[in-house]
Amino acid sequence: MSDKQPGPEGRFSALPGIASVTLEGRDALAFAQAQFMSDVAALAPGHWHWSGWLTPKGRVIALFALLRPSPDTLQLLLLDADPVEFAARLQRFVFRSKVVVRVDAGLAVSGTFKAPTGAAGARFAATGDGGLELDLGTPTHPRTLRVGPACAHDDDDALALDWRLADLAHGLPRLTSGQAETWTPQQLSLDRLRAFSVRKGCYPGQEIVARTHFLGQAKRGLVRLVAKMEMPAGDVAGAAAPARVLGQVVSRAGCEALAVMPLDAGDGPFEVSGVTCTSLPLLDGLER
């Protein structure tokens, strides 16, 4: 990830692949606590943290930033999943709970490589147009994400690419539809983001997640890879002959990628579909 801040300072640009879904009602918190992998009950109003939804086998269906605008309202900033399909699937588990699942079709998500004006860390802030801003940066790499009423903004492909590179550099996987329901939270190193709980009680996949944690069975995690050309999708193999498959690319942007690999895979070199790459350290600071 480059240290430069792309584009004119303070200019917001659209961030593709992020959508808003709201849970609202007196049972919204309890419903989310029973469904999502983070400790939703510990989330104070005005704050947010990383979370996700798992299959009963402990595989990640979708990742999202989970906000609590009010005691009975939760807002999900859904990463890379179809919001309509996600909401419909979640709705099947509502049963008699007093909660409404709504796709916020009128909201737009944008970002800038500048520190937020009001948000800080896990605390989000209101914007003048009725939207919200989140601190998605670190002291050395500031970023502001804004979600609010759809309005005119730039569509800067370079900024959007740099945003994804920053996500990957900090260990936030951006999962394509082909990678959904494939990986456990530990395989995606989501403990680095404090995105799941092993102590809060039951939720889909909790038994798998907790067993892996308490028995120390996590043998794979995210490795950040970099090449001198655009990173392809595919299996990651050792560069030495005979090549041995070590892992699989799960997210990529430009010349970088995140791959699920053995924790002892080393620094490389590796190969992905004939492209030589090496590993880079994951950056800290995006946990909330």
Buried (B, 14 or more C-beta within 10 A) or exposed (E): BEEEBBBEEEBBBBBEBBBBBBBBBEBBBBBBBBBBBBBBEEBEEBBBBBBBBBBEEBBBBBBBBBBBBEEBBBBBBBBBBBBEEBBEBBEEBBEEBEBBBBBBEEBBBBBBBBBBEEBEEBBBBBBEEEBBBBBBBBEEBBBBBBBBEEEEBBEBEEBBEBBBBBBBBBBBBBBBEEBBBBBBBBBBBBBBBBBBBBEBEEBBBBEBBBEBBEEEEBEBBBBBBBBEEEBBBBBBBBEEEEEEEBBBBBBBBBBBBBBBBEEEBEEBBBBBEEBEBBBBEBBEEBBB
